[in-house]
Amino acid sequence: MEFSLSRTEVTRFEYRSEAASTNDVLKELATTDAAAWPDFSALVTDNQTQGRGRLGRVWLAPTGKALAISVLIRPQLPPATLGWFPLLAGAAMTRAVKNVVEKSMKPVEGVKEAEDPRHDVTLKWPNDVLIDGYKVCGILCELLPDGTGIIIGAGLNLSLDEHDLPTLTSTSLLLVTRTAPDPDAVLAAYLHELATLYRAFLKANGDAQHSGLHQQVEELCGTLGSAVRVELPGGTDLVGTATGIDAEGRLRVVNQVDGEERSVAAGDVTHLRY
């Protein structure tokens, strides 16, 4: 694949016909030859054989039907800002997917425009992208071993059909839009949104409020206002209502038991439906 559109959005772009894990490959390249992999370099494949998600979960997809995307960033920012990068990437992908879905929708023959399905594209805190509540993309951010950069990995379901889906709560752009997506156009849209949010965040010295990132994330985040169960590190659960995102990117949850509000920095979130 040429990815002519996507190449213009990054400082260095490399496509591989196969990779075990784009995060691992880019991490190794960025560590052993830092000068060759500057800030905002990207490594992409449509055949990732050993992909993984958050909490060590395996991420697999049929060859040619999903994109594994890893972007290297080297931000010179205070450590306290690190919690915003998964949200920044999640917001970028949400904006890109929303744009692709809206542009790709075609009226069904014989169905009035008002009856044509509309789709709700949202960010699930901290970094899953959902369409109508079904996961289309997951994101995994990892620090370089020497701490000089961050790898932002994303797995995006492009053209999986019903038989390819890894879980009952997954979907793909093909299933939603009824149109085979152009991988280059989708990837370029994501990289453009990622660059826009990243550069604004850098310009504001990592101030999510001043850069507009905080507002963007809260507007896109479908978790807010929802009843949630958060599986916390250590094995305990927090059940309550997600009310907001604090200054460090943590999810604020009002405990249904005692009514106290907690800020959650890490945890597996489930949207509850009563």
C-alpha beads as a LAMMPS data file, in Angstrom:
LAMMPS data file: protein, C-alpha beads

274 atoms
273 bonds

1 atom types
1 bond types

-500.0 500.0 xlo xhi
-500.0 500.0 ylo yhi
-500.0 500.0 zlo zhi

Masses

1 110.0

Atoms # bond

1 1 1 0.000 0.000 0.000
2 1 1 1.215 3.501 -0.793
3 1 1 -0.730 5.504 1.815
4 1 1 -0.002 8.702 -0.112
5 1 1 -2.409 10.791 1.983
6 1 1 -1.215 9.475 5.321
7 1 1 2.464 10.060 4.563
8 1 1 1.895 13.799 4.397
9 1 1 0.559 13.902 7.969
10 1 1 3.673 12.613 9.776
11 1 1 7.406 13.251 9.875
12 1 1 8.235 9.651 8.947
13 1 1 5.897 6.923 7.692
14 1 1 6.601 3.233 7.303
15 1 1 4.146 0.571 6.133
16 1 1 4.878 -3.093 6.742
17 1 1 2.991 -5.943 5.134
18 1 1 3.233 -7.820 8.446
19 1 1 4.290 -7.042 11.995
20 1 1 4.039 -8.953 15.241
21 1 1 3.165 -5.776 17.165
22 1 1 3.558 -2.315 15.685
23 1 1 4.053 -0.901 19.178
24 1 1 6.908 -3.313 19.868
25 1 1 8.528 -2.783 16.471
26 1 1 8.375 1.000 16.696
27 1 1 9.564 0.919 20.301
28 1 1 12.652 -1.036 19.262
29 1 1 13.369 1.199 16.269
30 1 1 12.901 4.411 18.245
31 1 1 15.182 3.175 21.011
32 1 1 18.034 1.814 18.895
33 1 1 18.078 4.610 16.285
34 1 1 16.406 7.639 17.852
35 1 1 17.689 10.105 15.252
36 1 1 15.969 8.196 12.448
37 1 1 12.602 8.255 14.218
38 1 1 11.708 11.835 15.128
39 1 1 8.664 13.173 16.910
40 1 1 5.421 12.135 15.177
41 1 1 6.724 9.150 13.212
42 1 1 4.310 6.344 12.302
43 1 1 4.474 2.598 11.655
44 1 1 1.439 0.849 10.142
45 1 1 0.366 -2.647 9.085
46 1 1 -2.844 -4.381 8.075
47 1 1 -1.518 -7.739 9.269
48 1 1 -0.566 -7.656 12.945
49 1 1 0.047 -11.149 14.281
50 1 1 0.677 -10.529 17.990
51 1 1 -1.282 -7.400 18.781
52 1 1 -2.361 -6.583 22.302
53 1 1 -4.630 -4.163 24.066
54 1 1 -4.946 -2.777 27.550
55 1 1 -4.580 -5.143 30.520
56 1 1 -2.643 -7.604 28.366
57 1 1 -5.606 -8.544 26.174
58 1 1 -4.900 -10.074 22.763
59 1 1 -5.950 -8.054 19.707
60 1 1 -6.333 -10.054 16.487
61 1 1 -8.004 -9.345 13.152
62 1 1 -8.025 -11.036 9.721
63 1 1 -5.312 -9.849 7.338
64 1 1 -6.265 -6.754 5.379
65 1 1 -9.410 -5.993 7.381
66 1 1 -8.002 -3.818 10.167
67 1 1 -5.202 -1.343 10.686
68 1 1 -2.615 -1.463 13.456
69 1 1 -1.180 2.037 13.819
70 1 1 1.654 3.136 16.087
71 1 1 2.730 6.766 16.359
72 1 1 5.868 7.886 18.163
73 1 1 5.724 11.201 19.985
74 1 1 8.547 12.858 21.899
75 1 1 6.819 15.575 23.950
76 1 1 8.917 17.809 26.185
77 1 1 6.257 18.184 28.858
78 1 1 5.912 17.721 32.634
79 1 1 5.271 14.111 33.746
80 1 1 1.914 15.158 35.208
81 1 1 0.587 15.590 31.660
82 1 1 1.101 11.936 30.677
83 1 1 -2.394 10.904 31.699
84 1 1 -3.852 13.027 28.915
85 1 1 -2.191 11.204 26.016
86 1 1 -4.537 8.177 25.900
87 1 1 -7.446 10.619 25.964
88 1 1 -5.834 12.810 23.313
89 1 1 -5.412 9.813 21.017
90 1 1 -8.916 8.587 21.789
91 1 1 -10.391 11.979 20.978
92 1 1 -8.445 12.126 17.709
93 1 1 -9.686 8.707 16.627
94 1 1 -13.246 9.520 17.683
95 1 1 -13.211 12.691 15.595
96 1 1 -11.741 10.828 12.612
97 1 1 -14.198 7.932 12.806
98 1 1 -17.125 10.313 13.240
99 1 1 -16.039 12.190 10.113
100 1 1 -15.597 9.005 8.082
101 1 1 -18.954 7.605 9.190
102 1 1 -20.805 10.810 8.374
103 1 1 -19.191 11.139 4.946
104 1 1 -19.613 7.484 4.018
105 1 1 -23.267 7.060 4.882
106 1 1 -25.414 6.424 1.840
107 1 1 -29.220 6.415 1.821
108 1 1 -30.783 2.980 1.496
109 1 1 -32.882 2.639 -1.650
110 1 1 -36.536 3.046 -0.814
111 1 1 -35.830 4.483 2.639
112 1 1 -36.598 8.130 3.324
113 1 1 -33.671 10.268 4.480
114 1 1 -35.294 10.832 7.868
115 1 1 -35.483 7.047 8.368
116 1 1 -31.895 6.395 7.322
117 1 1 -29.909 5.281 10.383
118 1 1 -27.774 7.840 12.180
119 1 1 -24.841 6.667 14.245
120 1 1 -23.478 7.804 17.586
121 1 1 -19.657 7.855 17.604
122 1 1 -18.267 8.349 21.114
123 1 1 -15.158 7.997 23.222
124 1 1 -15.314 5.500 26.061
125 1 1 -12.940 6.644 28.794
126 1 1 -10.054 6.492 28.475
127 1 1 -9.366 5.353 24.923
128 1 1 -11.900 3.081 23.218
129 1 1 -13.935 4.389 20.301
130 1 1 -17.519 3.180 20.066
131 1 1 -20.145 3.365 17.357
132 1 1 -23.635 2.950 18.784
133 1 1 -22.025 1.376 21.845
134 1 1 -19.940 -1.146 19.880
135 1 1 -16.161 -0.981 19.874
136 1 1 -14.487 -0.082 16.582
137 1 1 -11.076 0.942 17.918
138 1 1 -8.873 0.480 20.968
139 1 1 -5.776 2.447 21.891
140 1 1 -2.712 1.493 23.928
141 1 1 -0.102 4.080 24.963
142 1 1 3.319 2.934 26.152
143 1 1 6.420 4.791 27.318
144 1 1 9.749 4.101 25.642
145 1 1 12.095 2.206 27.979
146 1 1 14.365 5.248 28.321
147 1 1 11.442 7.603 28.910
148 1 1 12.224 9.770 25.871
149 1 1 8.936 9.210 24.105
150 1 1 5.514 7.611 23.976
151 1 1 4.168 5.059 21.521
152 1 1 0.482 5.566 20.744
153 1 1 -0.876 2.309 19.365
154 1 1 -4.328 1.985 17.803
155 1 1 -6.208 -0.975 16.379
156 1 1 -9.025 0.048 14.044
157 1 1 -11.601 -2.355 12.578
158 1 1 -12.021 -1.423 8.932
159 1 1 -13.809 -4.108 6.920
160 1 1 -14.530 -6.970 9.313
161 1 1 -17.877 -8.652 8.686
162 1 1 -20.102 -10.288 11.290
163 1 1 -18.075 -13.521 11.206
164 1 1 -14.747 -11.728 11.757
165 1 1 -15.671 -9.759 14.873
166 1 1 -13.594 -10.706 17.929
167 1 1 -16.425 -10.079 20.424
168 1 1 -20.176 -9.548 20.474
169 1 1 -19.567 -5.936 21.458
170 1 1 -17.362 -5.102 18.449
171 1 1 -18.146 -3.553 15.082
172 1 1 -16.338 -2.247 11.997
173 1 1 -16.577 0.711 9.667
174 1 1 -17.859 -1.602 6.915
175 1 1 -20.722 -2.895 9.042
176 1 1 -21.730 0.610 10.078
177 1 1 -21.417 2.459 6.767
178 1 1 -22.225 -0.402 4.378
179 1 1 -19.221 0.811 2.368
180 1 1 -15.711 -0.640 2.199
181 1 1 -13.528 2.090 3.746
182 1 1 -10.408 3.474 2.074
183 1 1 -7.605 2.590 4.544
184 1 1 -5.474 5.556 3.494
185 1 1 -8.298 8.070 3.845
186 1 1 -9.257 6.734 7.275
187 1 1 -5.665 6.675 8.494
188 1 1 -4.928 10.151 7.153
189 1 1 -8.010 11.495 8.929
190 1 1 -6.830 10.012 12.232
191 1 1 -3.255 11.249 11.858
192 1 1 -4.498 14.723 10.975
193 1 1 -6.736 14.891 14.043
194 1 1 -3.960 13.478 16.230
195 1 1 -1.476 16.063 14.966
196 1 1 -3.951 18.904 15.492
197 1 1 -4.679 17.979 19.111
198 1 1 -1.053 17.109 19.877
199 1 1 0.355 20.385 18.567
200 1 1 -2.235 22.423 20.461
201 1 1 -1.410 20.474 23.640
202 1 1 2.310 21.118 23.163
203 1 1 1.726 24.809 22.478
204 1 1 -0.202 25.066 25.750
205 1 1 2.665 23.294 27.593
206 1 1 0.431 20.379 28.452
207 1 1 -2.435 22.454 29.834
208 1 1 -5.512 20.494 28.763
209 1 1 -7.875 23.311 29.660
210 1 1 -5.971 26.027 27.804
211 1 1 -5.377 23.855 24.722
212 1 1 -9.049 22.928 24.461
213 1 1 -8.330 19.218 24.892
214 1 1 -10.292 18.929 28.136
215 1 1 -13.413 20.355 26.520
216 1 1 -12.981 18.217 23.400
217 1 1 -12.679 15.029 25.444
218 1 1 -15.690 15.813 27.623
219 1 1 -17.804 16.605 24.553
220 1 1 -16.856 13.333 22.855
221 1 1 -16.902 11.076 25.922
222 1 1 -20.018 8.912 26.065
223 1 1 -18.952 7.608 29.471
224 1 1 -19.930 10.868 31.152
225 1 1 -23.405 10.747 32.632
226 1 1 -23.463 6.952 32.372
227 1 1 -23.773 4.362 35.103
228 1 1 -20.441 2.545 35.157
229 1 1 -18.558 -0.235 36.832
230 1 1 -14.822 0.394 37.096
231 1 1 -12.606 -2.615 37.752
232 1 1 -9.811 -1.007 39.729
233 1 1 -6.218 -2.216 40.004
234 1 1 -6.140 -4.688 42.864
235 1 1 -9.406 -6.373 41.940
236 1 1 -11.997 -4.110 43.570
237 1 1 -14.950 -2.583 41.738
238 1 1 -16.332 0.942 41.846
239 1 1 -19.950 1.258 40.745
240 1 1 -21.557 4.633 40.261
241 1 1 -22.137 7.474 37.823
242 1 1 -19.360 9.038 35.739
243 1 1 -19.688 12.788 36.201
244 1 1 -16.636 14.348 34.588
245 1 1 -12.915 14.339 33.865
246 1 1 -10.538 16.112 36.213
247 1 1 -7.506 18.296 35.445
248 1 1 -5.216 15.259 35.123
249 1 1 -7.495 13.313 32.797
250 1 1 -8.886 11.050 35.514
251 1 1 -12.513 9.908 35.421
252 1 1 -14.680 11.299 38.223
253 1 1 -17.190 8.754 39.525
254 1 1 -19.832 9.232 42.219
255 1 1 -19.988 6.011 44.239
256 1 1 -23.546 4.663 44.335
257 1 1 -22.968 3.272 47.816
258 1 1 -21.836 6.325 49.765
259 1 1 -22.341 9.182 47.286
260 1 1 -18.677 10.196 47.442
261 1 1 -16.876 11.266 44.278
262 1 1 -13.611 9.554 43.344
263 1 1 -11.105 10.282 40.596
264 1 1 -9.996 7.132 38.777
265 1 1 -6.629 7.147 37.006
266 1 1 -6.706 3.569 35.712
267 1 1 -9.295 0.845 35.441
268 1 1 -11.457 -1.158 33.082
269 1 1 -14.773 0.651 32.570
270 1 1 -18.061 -1.044 31.720
271 1 1 -21.104 1.016 30.784
272 1 1 -24.033 -0.386 32.727
273 1 1 -27.541 -0.581 31.334
274 1 1 -30.346 -0.994 33.860

Bonds

1 1 1 2
2 1 2 3
3 1 3 4
4 1 4 5
5 1 5 6
6 1 6 7
7 1 7 8
8 1 8 9
9 1 9 10
10 1 10 11
11 1 11 12
12 1 12 13
13 1 13 14
14 1 14 15
15 1 15 16
16 1 16 17
17 1 17 18
18 1 18 19
19 1 19 20
20 1 20 21
21 1 21 22
22 1 22 23
23 1 23 24
24 1 24 25
25 1 25 26
26 1 26 27
27 1 27 28
28 1 28 29
29 1 29 30
30 1 30 31
31 1 31 32
32 1 32 33
33 1 33 34
34 1 34 35
35 1 35 36
36 1 36 37
37 1 37 38
38 1 38 39
39 1 39 40
40 1 40 41
41 1 41 42
42 1 42 43
43 1 43 44
44 1 44 45
45 1 45 46
46 1 46 47
47 1 47 48
48 1 48 49
49 1 49 50
50 1 50 51
51 1 51 52
52 1 52 53
53 1 53 54
54 1 54 55
55 1 55 56
56 1 56 57
57 1 57 58
58 1 58 59
59 1 59 60
60 1 60 61
61 1 61 62
62 1 62 63
63 1 63 64
64 1 64 65
65 1 65 66
66 1 66 67
67 1 67 68
68 1 68 69
69 1 69 70
70 1 70 71
71 1 71 72
72 1 72 73
73 1 73 74
74 1 74 75
75 1 75 76
76 1 76 77
77 1 77 78
78 1 78 79
79 1 79 80
80 1 80 81
81 1 81 82
82 1 82 83
83 1 83 84
84 1 84 85
85 1 85 86
86 1 86 87
87 1 87 88
88 1 88 89
89 1 89 90
90 1 90 91
91 1 91 92
92 1 92 93
93 1 93 94
94 1 94 95
95 1 95 96
96 1 96 97
97 1 97 98
98 1 98 99
99 1 99 100
100 1 100 101
101 1 101 102
102 1 102 103
103 1 103 104
104 1 104 105
105 1 105 106
106 1 106 107
107 1 107 108
108 1 108 109
109 1 109 110
110 1 110 111
111 1 111 112
112 1 112 113
113 1 113 114
114 1 114 115
115 1 115 116
116 1 116 117
117 1 117 118
118 1 118 119
119 1 119 120
120 1 120 121
121 1 121 122
122 1 122 123
123 1 123 124
124 1 124 125
125 1 125 126
126 1 126 127
127 1 127 128
128 1 128 129
129 1 129 130
130 1 130 131
131 1 131 132
132 1 132 133
133 1 133 134
134 1 134 135
135 1 135 136
136 1 136 137
137 1 137 138
138 1 138 139
139 1 139 140
140 1 140 141
141 1 141 142
142 1 142 143
143 1 143 144
144 1 144 145
145 1 145 146
146 1 146 147
147 1 147 148
148 1 148 149
149 1 149 150
150 1 150 151
151 1 151 152
152 1 152 153
153 1 153 154
154 1 154 155
155 1 155 156
156 1 156 157
157 1 157 158
158 1 158 159
159 1 159 160
160 1 160 161
161 1 161 162
162 1 162 163
163 1 163 164
164 1 164 165
165 1 165 166
166 1 166 167
167 1 167 168
168 1 168 169
169 1 169 170
170 1 170 171
171 1 171 172
172 1 172 173
173 1 173 174
174 1 174 175
175 1 175 176
176 1 176 177
177 1 177 178
178 1 178 179
179 1 179 180
180 1 180 181
181 1 181 182
182 1 182 183
183 1 183 184
184 1 184 185
185 1 185 186
186 1 186 187
187 1 187 188
188 1 188 189
189 1 189 190
190 1 190 191
191 1 191 192
192 1 192 193
193 1 193 194
194 1 194 195
195 1 195 196
196 1 196 197
197 1 197 198
198 1 198 199
199 1 199 200
200 1 200 201
201 1 201 202
202 1 202 203
203 1 203 204
204 1 204 205
205 1 205 206
206 1 206 207
207 1 207 208
208 1 208 209
209 1 209 210
210 1 210 211
211 1 211 212
212 1 212 213
213 1 213 214
214 1 214 215
215 1 215 216
216 1 216 217
217 1 217 218
218 1 218 219
219 1 219 220
220 1 220 221
221 1 221 222
222 1 222 223
223 1 223 224
224 1 224 225
225 1 225 226
226 1 226 227
227 1 227 228
228 1 228 229
229 1 229 230
230 1 230 231
231 1 231 232
232 1 232 233
233 1 233 234
234 1 234 235
235 1 235 236
236 1 236 237
237 1 237 238
238 1 238 239
239 1 239 240
240 1 240 241
241 1 241 242
242 1 242 243
243 1 243 244
244 1 244 245
245 1 245 246
246 1 246 247
247 1 247 248
248 1 248 249
249 1 249 250
250 1 250 251
251 1 251 252
252 1 252 253
253 1 253 254
254 1 254 255
255 1 255 256
256 1 256 257
257 1 257 258
258 1 258 259
259 1 259 260
260 1 260 261
261 1 261 262
262 1 262 263
263 1 263 264
264 1 264 265
265 1 265 266
266 1 266 267
267 1 267 268
268 1 268 269
269 1 269 270
270 1 270 271
271 1 271 272
272 1 272 273
273 1 273 274
